[in-house]
C-alpha cells in the first residue's frame, strides 16, 4: 500500500475514532449497515481553504489567504464527562475485526490551560488479530470551545512493538516542552484527531454548510474540510438514528487526497453522537459502527 494511502487513512479515520486508521491499513470490505439517504439542496458556502504545511518545520506554517474561517462551535455545547462510545469495525465481509472505544475523561490543566481529556482505545479482534496485533491508546488535551489541541499522546502497541509519543503543540515554537515530551510546531487553532471529532460534533449542521481547519495526527499537519451533504436514517448495532451526513476530505500541502471518499454520520440528537463512518477506497470499502453509548 502506498504511503499516500496510509496517510489518508491515518488522518481521516482518526477524526472519528483515533486508532481506526491503523486497523484499516491492513483490511477492506463491506458490511450490512442500512442507510436511507436524503440529499439536501446545495448550500452557498465558501469551501475554499488551503492546506497546512508540515508540523515540525522551523518556519511558521501558513494557510492560504483565501481560506475561510471555521464556524464557531454552538454556544453551550460541551462533551459529557464520563461519556463512553463503543464501535466495531467490519471489513472484507467479516464483522468485529476491531473494537474501538472513545472516552471523555473530564477536565485537566495542561500548560496552564483548562482542557478536555479525550481518549481513544483500539484493539484488533480475530481473525485480523492473528496477522496484525494492535492495542493502541490515544490521549488528547483540547481546550473547551474550539477544541484546539494543547497536547496529543500516542501509546502504541502493534505487532509487539511499542511506541510512546507525547507532543506539546505550539504555534510559536517558543514554548518549551516539558520533560518526557517534544514540541510540535503547528498552525494556530490546530486540532488533533480526537479534538476534531468533538469539534465536528459541536457544529450546528442545520445552520452551517461547511467547516475546515488544520489537524495534526501525531506525525504531520494536514487540513480537514467537512461539509454537510444531506440527511440519512442509519441503522447500526446501537439502534436507528436520524443523522446529518458529513463529507470529509483531507488536503496535504493544498492538494486533495482524492483517491478515497469518507462520510461521517452524526446523529441529530442533543449530543450529536457520531454513529457511523464509511470509507470507500480504491481497493475496498470499510465501516465503523456505533455499538453502545454510555
Helices and strands as residue ranges (DSSP letters): H 3-17, H 20-24, E 34-39, E 84-91, E 94-110, E 113-124, H 128-131, E 135-143, E 149-158, E 161-170, E 182-185, E 191-192, H 193-202, E 210-216, E 221-236, E 239-252, E 255-256, E 260-267, E 274-281, E 284-293
